[in-house]
Amino acid sequence: MRQPETSLPGQIQIACGRLLLPPRLVVADDEVFAVAWQSWQARDGNLATAIGAVAGLELRAQLEFDHDALWCGVEVVNPGQTPIELRELAWQLHLDPPAQISLLDDGPASEETLLPGGAPPWELNLTHEILTDRGRRQRCLRLDYDADQFYVGSADPLTYGDGFVRVEPLEPASDRTKISWHRVEPHWDYNGLFSTRPSSGLWLYEGQTRAASLAIANSPQRLYRPWPTPAHPDAPIALYKAGSKAASERQAILDKIGSFRLLGCEYAGLFAGGYDHRNGRLIEPHASRPETGEILLHEYLRSGDARLWQWVIEFAECFQQLAVNRGRGASTGGAVRGRYGDNQTAHPIRSMRGAAFFWDMAALTGRQDYRETALGIARYLTRVMPWNNARQGAAIRDLVYLHRESGIAAFADTAQAILATVHEHQQPDGAWYEYWGESGQPSVYDSPGHHGGQWIAKACKKPEMAGYNINGILDALQIVDPPTLPAAEEIVQRAADWMLQTQSPQGPWPFPDASSSNLYGYGLFLDATAMLKAGDYFHDARYLASGRRAVGFGLDRLAATGMVPALIGVPELEATESSFTWTCALEAMAWYEHDG
């Protein structure tokens, strides 16, 4: 394949014609805007990049090529605060008319379907159902010429469960062919007799990204490249727990995590927030947490399971696109989005454990954009913390890690300020109220919406808050010496003592209040990990026994019923479970095995 010519912005010469980066965008109510692409910039020999802009959106293209294939990706970023609905984003191929166009199934038993056979297939529309055999496999186009053939394809239709291909004359009465390969199904018709417009396109909220890809190759095998698997890295990894013996339960936990993985939709590669066993449906598809990727990454490094690396890198890619605010808003840029409002709102809690993950992913993949995302999340934390939520101690780990790796002083300063705030608001018994007001008293709720079936009028002492803080502070103490974080050990020990007092005889902790009768399956393994880490750090058998009892409860429930409810004691919620429970279970198992 030829190197792109700098004299043709947004275009690439190929055999029998040229490939055009998306020359236009259609947004909102079918408003059409031409894309102004800058010239190609060569990078690293077989890489080239181009930048475009239109309708308040920014476009970034990257092309990689060798002698018999080229792969091209485009990201569309909304840097502003106004949501924009993307209704058309399509590559165009302008070609000499092929003798035949075929649809080729992917796989060893592939069969070729002629479209339509004989004459060129003008005015041909292919939906994503056809391009993927209704979600079962990837398909590509084969274009036949007199003595040559090449293949055109994309993993997008199968990945996202969307997309569209149209074949038509380049112009009316033209003998040249135009093939448009769409990321999202556009408005289309049957020569004016019928017309269809999908009910919605792709929304881009502040700082969100949408991606599209296309490949052209001399063989179908070159179209779809597997994710490269890194060698065991010398690069720094935040909190990689190396020593673990094999445990049969780990595979069962991985199977549970895999059951939450989203496929064939716009959130493909992420993990849904939960599952409703009563209705048989994944719920909260957009509610992913960055620690899911980090915990799976550490499990990959422990096990070498290549499947986990594929999960991790696909998660990082989609999470960066949809769950990280890549805009330039003073109060929102860099933030991870919260679970509510369909992933639109910047949220400090969701941002507490993302910076270290993306820093490590940058080290493993060489991706500079991952490093920028890591720094963006950390800088967001410096702007919004400390604040009035108890669990903010979890953010200390990422801030001290990013300070160690980047040398940016603001990260260490914010970590120390958070620790001082956590210390100040820790109650005499070692607990924290979830939220507090200016005077330090527990906040009064306005129409509380989710408190485990128990209506409470003000913030209570949630064991969950202590679990977050113990984990975050002890993780930070693996990275820096205790004098760097004054009172850290005292804070953790007092919190762990309180967790011992409030743990139920069965193993989980109560929810929402320490005196509640409901048991918190959602955060079971988060709290168990905190106690195992505390036991390891302080060499305290009581903490270790506490953590192991909680893990044992979860493993017993998994073996007996196949699930741990999000909340035990509230009938409606006993039919649901959280993916967070099981990703935290992987981290708990590393400590459980290490200390067992």
N, C-alpha and C positions, 0 to 999 in steps of 0.2 A: 504494500500500500504506500502511496506517495505521502511525502511530508506536505502539510498544508502550506499554501503559498500566502505570503504576507500581503500580497496585493489583492487578495480576495477575503476580506473580513467575513467570518462566519461561514465560509465555504471550504470544501475539501474536494479536490479532484480525485476521482476513483475510476476504475475501469468502466467504460461505456457511459460515463456521465460525471455527476458531482453530487456530493452530499451537502445539504444546507443545515446548519444549526437552526433551531426554531426561528423562522423569519418573522413571526408575528405571535402575539398573545391575544387571546380573547378572554375578557373578564366581565364580571357582573352580567348585565342584560345584553350579552352578545356584542359588547363594545370591542372593536378591533384596533390594535395598536401594532405598528411596525417596530421590530426590535433593531436598535442600532448597535451592531457588534463592532468592537475594536479589532484591530489586526491581531493575528496569532503571534504569540510570544513563545519562542522555543525554550524548552527546559530539559536538561538532562538527556540530551540525545534523541530519545524516542518519545518525549512528552512535549505537549504544547498546550497553552492556555489562552483563553479569550474572555473578555468581559463585555457584557451588554447591559442595557438599562431601558426600561419602558414602563409607563403607567405607574410610577412610584415603586416599581420592583427592580431589583438588581439580579443579573444573571451571570453565572460563572460557568464556563465550559472547560473541560479538560479532555485532551485527546491523547491516547497512547496507541502506538502503531508499530508493526514490524513488517516484514516482507510479504506476509500473506494474511494479515488481519489488522483491523483497527477497532478500537473501543472508545466510545465517546460518552461522557456524562455531562449533564447540565444541572446546576442547582439554581432555583429561583428563590430569592430571599425577599421578605417584606421588612425593610428596615424601619418603616414608620409605624404609627400607632393605629391607623385605620385598617380594619380588616378588609381583605380583598379576596373575592371569589374567582379562582382561576378556572376558566371553562374550556380553554384549548391551549395546549402546548405540544407542538408536533415537529418532528424532523421531516425534511423533504428530500427525496431522491429524484433528481431530474436525469432521465436515462434515455439512451437509444432504446427503441422498442425491442424487448426480448422476444425470442421465439415462443417462449412458454414461461409461465409463472406457476410454481407448485408450492403446496403447503406440505411441510415435512414434519412428521412427528419426531419428537426427541426420544432417544433410547435405542437399545440394541435391536429391538424388534420393530423398528420404525417402518411405516408404510407411507407412500407418497400419494397425495391426492391432487389431481390436476384441477386447475382453476382457470377456465372451465374445461380446457382441453381444446387444442387446435388454435382458434383465433385468440388474439390478445384480449384479456378480460377487462374491458373498459367498464367504468362505473361499478367497480367491485368494492363492497364494504364487508369488513371482517371485524366482528365484535370480539371482546376478550374471551367470551365463552368458546368461540371457534379457535382463537389463538392458543387456548390452553386445554382444549378438549374438555370444557366445563370444569376447569380447575384440576385436571388429572395430570397434565404434563406440559412442558414447554414445547412450542412449535415455532418454526421459522419459515421464511420464504426462500425458495430456490429460484434464481433467475437464470434461464438457459439462453445462451447465445450460440452462434454457429459452432465455434470450437472451444467454447469456454462456458463456465458457470460460476456464480458466486452466491453466497448466502447472506441473508439479512435477518437479524433477530434481536430480541431483548428479553431479559428476565422479568421486566416490569409487569406484564399482564398476569403472570402467575404469582408474582410477589404481592402485588397490590389488589388483585381481583378487579382490575379496571384496564382501560386502554382500547385502542381502535386502530385499524389500518384501512386506508382507502387507496385504491388504484384507479387512475383516471388519465385522460389525455392531459399533457402539460398545459395546453391551451385548446380552445375549441378548434376542431378540424386539424389539430397537430398530430404528426406521426410519432412524436416523442411521448414518453410515459412519465407520469408523476406518481410516486408512492409516498403517502403521508403516514408516518407512524406516530400515533398519539399516545401521550401518557395518560390522559383522562378522556373518556368518550365525549366527543363534541356533538354539536347540533349537526344532523345529517339527514339526507332525504334519498328517495328513490326516483331520481330524475323528475322531481317535482310532484309525483303522484302521491307519495306518502312522505311524512316528515316526522322526525323524532328529536326531542331535546331532553336529555336526562334531567331528572328532577333537581340535581345539584352537582356542582363541580367540586373543586378542592379549595377549601378556605385556608388562607394564610393570615394568621393573626400576627400581632406585633412580634417581630424577630423570628418568625417561623420560616422554615425552609421546605421546599418540595423538590424532589430529585427525579430525573429521567435519564434513561440510558439507551444506547443503541450500539449494535456491533455489526460489522461487515467482515466476512472472512471467506477464504477459499475452500473451507470445509466446515460442516456444522459443528464439529468438535471444538473448533477454535472460538465459537461464538460465546460460550458460557465458561468463564474462568472461575475456578474455585478460589475461595479466599486463601491467600498465602498463610501458611502456618509458621509462626516464628520459631526460631531455635530457642532453647532454654536461655532466657535473657541474662545478660550481665547488668542490664539497666536496673535502676532502683524500682522496687515494687513496694508500695506503701506498707502493708502489714501482712506479708506473705507468711503463713504458718506452715513450715515445711514438714515437720514430723507428724505423720498420721499413719496408723496401721489400718489395714483394710477392714471394712465393716459392711455386711450385707445390707444394712439399713440405708446406706448412702445411695445405692441404686434405686431403692424404693422412693427416696426423697427426690432424686433426680427425675424419676418418672412423674412424680407429683408436679414438680416445677414445669416439666415439659407439657403437662396437660393445660397449663395456663398460657402457653405460648400462642401468640396470634399469627395467623397465616392468611394469605389471600385477601388482605384488606389494607387500608391506608396506614394502620398501625403495625404492619407486618414486622416481625422481629422483636416487638415488645411483648410484655407479659401482662395480661389483664389483671386488674386489682383483685378479682375474686371470682367465685363460682357459686351459683345458686343451684343446689341439688334438687330443690323442690321443682324448679322450672327448667332445669337442664340447660342452663345458659351461663356463659362467661359474662361477668359484669365489670363495669368500669374499665373498658379497653384502653383508655388513655391514662390510667392512673399509675404508670410505671415509676419506679424509684431507681435512682442511679446506683444504689447499693446492690441491686439485683445483678447488674453487669459486673460490678467489682467482685462480689462473692463468687459468681460463676467463673470469673477470670482466675481467682485464687484456686478454685477447685480444678480448673484446667491445668494450672501450674503444678498442682499436687499430683494429678492423675495422668496428664498427657493425653486425655481424651479429645481427639480432634473435633468431635461433634460439639464439645463445649466451646472450643475456639470459634467455630462457625456461629454458635448462638451469641457469643460475646461480641464479635465484630459486627454482626447484623444488628444486635441490640444497640451498640454504640452509634452506628450509623443512623438508625431511625430515631434514637433518643436525641441525638444532637440536632436532627432536623426538626422534630416536632415538640420536644419537651424542654429545649434550652432556648432562651430568648437571645437571639443573635442580633437584636436591634441595638440602637444607640441611645435608648431612653435613659435619662440620668438615674431614675429610680428602679428601672426594670432590666436594663441590659445585663446579660450574663446570668440571669436568674433561671433556675429550674421552675417549671410551672407547677401549680398545685393541682390536686386531684379534681377539684370542682370547676365548673364552668368550661368543661371540655378542653382542659389543658390550656387555658388562656391566661390565668393570673399568676404573676410572679409570686413565689412563696418561699420564705426563709427556711421552713422545715424541710421541704423537698430539696433544698440547695445545700443541706449540711454535709452530704456525703456524695459529692459528684466531682469535685476538683481533683482529688487524688486519683480517682478512676481514669479520668481523661488524660491526666498527666502520664500515667503508666501506659495507657493505650498509645499515646504519642511516642513513648520510648520504644514500644514493641513494634509499631507499624511505620515509624518515620513520618507520620501525618502531622504536619504543622498545624492544621486546623484543629486537631484534637488538643494540642498544647494551648492554642488560643482560647478554646472553650474552657479548659481547666483554669486558666488565668482569669477568664471572664467570670466564672462562678465564684472564685475566691475573692475577686474584687467586689462582686455584689455583696458577699458576706461582710466585707469591711464597711459597706455603706449602710447596712441594715442592722447590724449587731454591735453591741449587745441590745437585747430588747426584753419584753416582759413575758416570755414564754420559758417554762422551766427546762425543757429538754435541750436548750441551746448548747449545753456542754458537748453534745455530739459533734458540733462544728469545729471544736478545738483540734481534733485529729487532722482534718484536712488542711487547716490553716497552718499548723506547725510544719506539716509535711511540705506544703507548697513554699513556705518560708525557707525550709532547709534546701529545697531544690532550686528555687529561683532567686533567693537572697532578698526578696522584697520585704522590707521592714514592716510595712503596714499589716502584713499577715500575722506576724508574731505579736504586734501590738494589739490587734483585735482579739487574738486568742487569749492574751492575758486579761483584756478587759472583760471578755465573756466569763473567764474563770472567776474573776473578782465579783461579777454580778451573780453567778451561780452560788458562790460562797456567801454572799450577802443575804440571799433570799432562801438559803437552806434553813429549814425549821429546826428547832432544838432536837427533835427526834430523828433528824437525818433526812426527812422527806422534803418535797417541794409541792406547793400549790401549782396547778398547771399554768395559770395566768395570774398576774398580780397588777394592781393599779399603781398610781404614782406614790401612794403611801406605803406600798409593799403588802397591802392586804389582798386577800383573794378577790379576783374580779367577779362581779355579778354578771350572770349571763342574761342576754336579751333573747328570749325565745330559743332555748337550747334545742338543737336538732338531733344530736346523736350522742346519747349518753347511756348506751347499753340497756335501754328499756327502763332506766330509773331517772325520773325527772329530778334534776338538781338545780338549785337556783344560783349557785356560785361555784367557782372553781374548787376542786377538791384535791386531796393528796393522791395522785395516781401513781401506783407502782411503776407504770410505764415510763414516767418521767425520770425516775431514778435509774431505770435500765438504760435509757439513752445516755444519761450523763456518765454512768460508770463505764460503759463501753467507750464513749468518746474520750474521756480523760485518760483511761488506762491505755488506749491505743496511742494517745499523744505521748504518754510516758515511755512507750517503746521507741519513740523518735527523738525525744529530748530528755535531758536529765531533770529530775524533780525540782532543783532550785530554779529552773527556768519557768516553772509553773507553781508559784507559791501556794501552799495549802492544798495542792491537788490530792496528795495521799490522804490527808485528813478528810477531805470532802468525800472521797470514794469510800473510805472505811466506814464513815458514819452512815452513808447511804446503803452500803451493803449490810450493815447491822440492822437497819430498818427493814430491808428486804427480807432478811431472815425472820423477823418478827411477823411480817404480814403475809408470808407465803402460806398457801392453804396446805392442809395435810396431804391432799392428792398430788400436789406439785405445781399447778399454775398459781398465778397471782390473781387477786380479785380485781373487778372492774365495775364501775369507774373509780370508786373510793376504796381505800384500804379495808373498810368495814363492810363492803358490799358482799352479797351472797353469790353474785355472778362471777364466773371464772373466765379469764381473758386468754382464749386460744389464739387470737390474732397476734399477740405479742409474746406468746409462750417462750419461743426459742430466742427471741431478742433478750428477754430477761434472764433466761438460762445462760446464755453466753456471757452476760454481764457477771453473773455469779461465778462462773468457771474462770473467767479472766481474773476476778478479784481473788479467788482462791489460789490461782497460780502466782499472782503478783505478791500476795501477802503470806503465801505458804500457810493458808488457813483451811484446815480440813472441813470446817463448818460451811464455808462458802462453796467448796467443791461438792460437798454432799447435797447442798441446796440445788446447785445447777444440775447435778446428775439426776436428782429426783425429778426435776422439771423435764429434762430430756427423756427420762424413762417414761414419764406419763405420755408425752407426745408419741414416742415410738410404740408404746402399747396401744394407744388409740389408733394409730396408723395401721398396725397389724390386725386389730380387731374389727375396725369399722371402715378403714380406708380413708379417714379424714380426721382433722381436728377442727371443730366448729370455730367460727370467728368469735363467738361468745357462747359460753355454756351457761344456761339458766334462763335464756330468753328464747321461747320456742321459735319465733320467726327467724332469729339469727342463728339458731342451731342448725338450720338448713343451709347455711352459707359457710364458706371458708375462704381464707385469704391467701393469695400467692406469697405475701410477705412472710407469713408463718413459715413457709417451706424454704424460701431463700435464706432466711435467718437460721433455719435448721442446718443448712450446709455449714455455716460458720460455727454453729454450736457443736456440730459433730467433729470438726477439726480440733476443738479444745477438749471435747468429751473423750475422743480417742487418745489425744496427746496426754491427758492427765489420767486416763484409765489404765 
